[in-house]
Amino acid sequence: MTKRLSIILLLVGGFLLHSQETNESVFKTLKSNLTVSFESNSQWYVNDSKFGDFEEDEHLRTTNFLRLDYTISDRFSTGIQLESYAPKNLLNNSELYDEDLELATYYLRYKTKSLDFTLGHYYAQFGSGLILRAWEDRALGINTALFGAKMVFSPHDAFRITTLYGKQRKGFDLSEGEIFGANAELDLTNALNIMRSSNLLLGLSYVGKKEDYRNLENLSVDAVPNIVNSFSGRLNFSHSNFYTDFEYVAKSDDIRLNNIIPNTVSFSENQTFEGNAVSWTAGYSQKGFGVSYNFRRLENMRLFSERAFGNANNNPTNQLSVNYLPALSKQHDYTLANIYLYQSQPGLFIENYESPLIKAGEIGQFVDLFYNFKKGSFFGGKYGTKLNINMSYWASLANNYSDPNGIPYFVSDDLTYETEFLNFKNKLYTDLNVEIRKKWNRRLRSIFTFINVFYNKSYLESKADGSKVRAWIGVAESTYKFSKGNSVRLELQHLSTNDDARNWLGGTVEYFFNSKFGIYFNDSYNYEDSKIIQDTKIHFFNVGGSYTKGATRLALNYGRQRGGLLCVGGICRPVSQNTGLTLNFTSTF
């Protein structure tokens, strides 16, 4: 801590030494060049008659972030981020961050028109992130920043190359594994001065991870590579209203991670396996109409700066993840639409001793269509009508495995497998979403949503019971704006299924006194007991409000949280059911 405080003092001293004028001038310079942001999230967990007593030691949990960015000159900038998790991190977040107060990240940056160089902590993404993405998402409790050096060189408007080296953030420490890579992007239309009305971009990437491997006896194993290499090539093309993107990633051999016994990390050293990813997107859009198609296939594509963190049982919050592999399906804001959520299945896992299940990856597609019915038409009415239809289909990779030393209830370290490239038969998840947005008059708007879902619960939640869920969800939402700037929003939801937890009813009432202050109440109720799960009739209610003024926002909420998955941007983590008071505060100045 002393070393980190010294760094803080050094950086703050740099802020002050930048200006050697009068004190008044110093503070004017600080005010104009310094950006400060603060975020605090606190929860007080209480005992609940439905859930029972809260069994953790600490009922009060907080996360606090203070970030300072300072522009030293037109070329130099620097910044730090302080974080506090006292007395303990929020429930369901990683315990790697359980510290009272620590210097989390810091950097020094030099930037000109052609050169961008960063020392310290930095974030980066190559292509779509399939090969590399170092990022932060506080809602998910994820920060995979790299610590080292990054250089972006742009000798021409049509060409840019990025090189980087670093170790990944591991709480307030650094990973044992090292990450290094390069990314080159060439704008062919600009470089060759062709197809002026089009855009053609070529991208090539390389990412390497170096991590020494030792087995349980602390012995090195020659058959296990210390360096895992990933290569990516991509081509992006657009012309007029049409666009298409293609990317292919190849990952070199690495050992298999077992995912059989919870809270246990083990490796199979006799065989190594390659990985690969294929992603293709195509779309067309014009005024009032748009359609897009996504295809993706992932095989053994999970990559962590420390292998042991690849076990999903022991790392539910995706700490030390090198690449970004979100689920490609509709992201919903409605509570009942977020009960059966799809998580991407990119890794190689062996699960379930009694009947070995080889999880090698996923294959699937996502289609999204928008159409605006014109004003004055039969379906458009006076104000027009907006229609959005999207659907997704995801399956596990079909594979054939052989194990010369295996027995019916056990798989050995000699297991090998082969996958079929295009085979969609092992269905995991499908959804069909229809959304209609209608403006009735200048004060009243409505949204109607229909969702049909298939969810292979046995596979996706590793339950080994063959359970599958088929459900439909209906949502009706209306917002009415009053003359004095206040508004009210009403929302009704229903989920119906003959499987799993049966039928749900939900609703929300939200009232805004003005653009700054609003209150709400919502409830989700599993009103019919399941044949599988008993005593499910629980009201998951929440009551709260928020106040916003400028760049400052304060929100207060009390209620019950349903256990399940919390997803942001297609990345999910499991959360347990709990009851308590939540306070959120953010400000930038």
Buried (B, 14 or more C-beta within 10 A) or exposed (E): EEEBEEEBEEBEEBBEEBBEEEEEEBEEBBEEBBEEBBBBBBBBBEEBEEBEEBEEEBBEBBBBBBBBBBBBEEEBBBBBBBBBBBEBBBBBBBEBBBBEBBBBBBBBBBBEEEEBBBBBBBBBBBBBBBBBBBBBEBEBBBBBBBBBBBBBBBEEEBBBBBBBBBBBBBBBEBBBBBBBBBBBBBBBBBBEEEEEEBBBBBBBBBBBBBBEBEEEEEEEBEEBBEBBBBBBBBBBBBEEEEBBBBBBBBBBBBBBBBBBEEEEBBBBBBBBBEBBBBBBBBBBEEEEEBBBBBBBBBBBBBBBBBBBBBBBBBBBBBBBBBBBBBBBBBBBEBBBBBBBBBBBBBBBBBBBBEEBBBBBBBBBBBBBBBBBBEEEEEEBBEBBBBBBBBBBBBBBBBBEBEBEEBEEEEBEBEBEBEBEEEEBEBBBBBBBBBBBBBBEEEEEBBBBBBBBBBBBBBBBBBEBEEBBBBBEBBBBBBBBBEEEEBBBBBBEBBBBBEBBBBBBBBBBBBBBBEEEBBBBBBBBBBBBBBEEEEEBEBEBBBBBBBBBEEEEBBBBBBBBBBEBBBBBEBBBBBBEBBBBBBBBBBBEE
